[in-house]
Amino acid sequence: MSDGMPDSLIPYDEIVQEALRAVVGRVLGSIAEGGGLPGEHHFYITFKTQVPGVDIPQRLIERFPDEMTIVIQNRYWDLTVDAQRFSVGLSFNQVPSKLVIPYSAITGFHDPAVNFELRFQATEDAVAAEPHDAAENDGAAAAPVEDGSNVVAVDFKRKK
């Protein structure tokens, strides 16, 4: 927005963020219903570990106190999806774990097979992200290539 524009009374940024997070839910839902990932598709999902509703083992919170990235590719199980969150079983250092992640906690979604990426603003309750390593759950693929194609980043600035 330019300096001369009035503040919007409609929360467009929140509406767009919610709609884009619904894309993640729809994709995960189709995978859960279809019985697996088609072709070479796999997902890197980055989320805030301290957002209300996130339920992950304490050892993962200790290792990733702010934000972590999981990979849904070869070794995952019990993927369940609803309108507010998803849960998935993953293995970390050969230890099976169940993670429950609300869509509001997600800050990034990337499918390297087609170089599709979504980035989300952190919720106002979340602390700014510090650099972090990927969670390195078992069966992870190589790091995604960041060339900027097919990236959707929404960053509305609102005057306060």
Phi, psi and omega in degrees: 000148177272167184296332183275354183277139177287156176294142178282138175271356176255127183280069184303317183299317179294321180295316180293316179301315180298319180294319180290325176294328176296331175300315179301313179299320180293318179297311180297322177298319179292327177291316180298318180286326184278352176085011176153174181279132178279145174055226182264008182298139171201161191233138167256122180238119179256136181212158176280127184280345184257004180289137178307136180100341176289129179230101179227158180302147182302324181297330177283323177297320179295323180282327182232077187291342182243306188212146175216160178240130175249160178240125173253108184216271186264315187250086174215160181206166177051044175288116176235144187225135170226190187290338185250337188201172170225158174228151183206147173264130178223159178251132177238114183053046178067014178251114180294141182217145173255132179241135174243123187229115174288148180299332180294342180274345185286133176245349179199145177220127183220130173247097184295339182298328180236009181052049176256132183217140172236138175239141182236149173289144174293148177296156183299334180283340185278147177278151179305139183290140171259158177304142181215159174271155175295156185293342178057041176294153186304139178085014182290147178270181177297159181298147182293152177272129183253083179253001174091350181281146179057031179258131176246114178238126181247120182219078178281137176255129182240132177289142180241000000 
